[in-house]
Amino acid sequence: MNLIRLRNISDTYFQEAWQLYEEAFPFEERRILDDQISVLKNSKYHFEVVINENQFIGFILWWDFETLKYIDHFATSAEQRNKGYGKLILNEFINDNSKPILLEVELPTSSTNQRRIKFYERIGFKLNQHPYEVPNAKINEPPLPLLLMSYPNQITSKEVDLFIRKCHPIIFKF
């Protein structure tokens, strides 16, 4: 299994990854293509596709900040789900990392969202109950209420506030 960092939308596998991105995440939780083109230029941002035996498995999009890593989006292709790739990818990400890791999940209001949270918990992520919102990609729409999950430990509300203050202006400047 290989991770390949993409830096341009003309890179091999970008179109396949972008199609999965658009299918896997609701509009209000994803960037438009023009914003993605801009964010690819940020050295802190990693758009990595996962390839196994020349086959596209999925992607992990993440930010490398001074004190933490933040997983922006993560998905495996429909054909590769339930084969253990998601767990393998995240475990490799964790093992290659010495910083705390954050990721966002939707509120546990549906069985799908609850399953997703349980998946991350089985890997070792902790669900934090601190109020947390992100800007909505739809103009003039209210922010999205989400929850943060963290690895290896839970985080405090002060740590959430610090993440919002220091990292959100970089992540959501578009």
Buried (B, 14 or more C-beta within 10 A) or exposed (E): EEBBEBEEBEBEBBEBBBEBBEEBBEEBBBBEEEBBEEBBEEEBBBBBBBBBEEEBBBBBBBBEBEEBBBBBBBBBBEEBEEEEBBBBBBEBBBEEBEEBBBBBBBEBEEEEBBEBBEBBEEBBBBBBEBEBEBBBBEEEEEEBEBBBBBBEEBBEEEBBEBBBEEBBEBBEEE
